[in-house]
Amino acid sequence: YEGIAAAALKQIRQYGRGSIAVVTRMLDMISRVALELNRPEDRAVLLDHAQAIRDDGLAAAKNEGDQRDIKEVFERARRALQSGPR
């Protein structure tokens, strides 16, 4: 799962780190995928990616409103990853 997640997320994160829309959509996608994951180790992999996405997005965002948006969407993703499958 780790390799699949890296292939799906790493390059998009690196390329889109300066776009608030890309950052927030990636975090939103992680929230949705989290609802389907059963294994804690898969959730941990996605949490690592979510944190990297958040960190890159916050580093690029100069506007406080954009930073707040990133933090809010990240928190939704973190909660979804911690809550377990539906």
N, C-alpha and C positions, 0 to 999 in steps of 0.2 A: 504494500500500500504506500509505503514511503516513497518509492520510486515513481509510482503513478502520480502521487500528489505533487512531487517536485516537477515532474514533466508538465503537469497541467497548470501549475501556479508560478513557478520561479521566474520564467522568462517574462510572463505577463507582468508580474510584480516589478521586475527590474525595468521594463520598458514603460510601464504606466505609473510609476511612483510619483511623478509630477502632476498627475491628473486626479483631482479629488473624486471625480465620477468613477474612474477605474478603481481606485482604492476602495471606495464605499461599495461598489458593485461586487468586487471580489469578496469583501467581508460579508456582504449579504448572501452571496452564493455559499460561503462556508457555513453560514447559519442554516441554510436550507439542507445542505448535504449532511450536516450534523444530525438532523432528525432521522436519518436513515442508517447511521452507523451504530453497530452493536459492540464493537471491540474497543476497549479503553485505549489500547495502543494506537488505533487509527485516529481516535479523538485527539490524542496527544500530538500526533503528527500534524493534524490540521490546526491545533492551537499554536504550534510553533510557526506555521505559515501565517496564521492570522496575526501573530505578534510581529513578525517581520513586515507584513503588509502595513500594519498600523504604524510601526516605527518609521518606515520609509515615507509613508504618507505624511506623518506629522513633521518629519524633517523637511519635507518639501513645501508644506502648507505654511504660508506666511500670514494668512488671515485667521483671526481667533475663531470666527464662526466656522470656517472650514475645519480647523483643528477640533472644535467641539463636535462637529458632525462625525468626523473620523472616530473620535473616542466613543461616541454613542453607538455607532454601528459595530465597532469592535466589541463593546460590552454585550451587545445582543448576541454576537457570534460566540463570545466566551461563555455566556449563560447557556446557549444552545448546546455547546460542546460539553458542558458540565451536567446538563440535565438528563442526558441519556436518550435512547431511541423512543419514538412515540409508543 
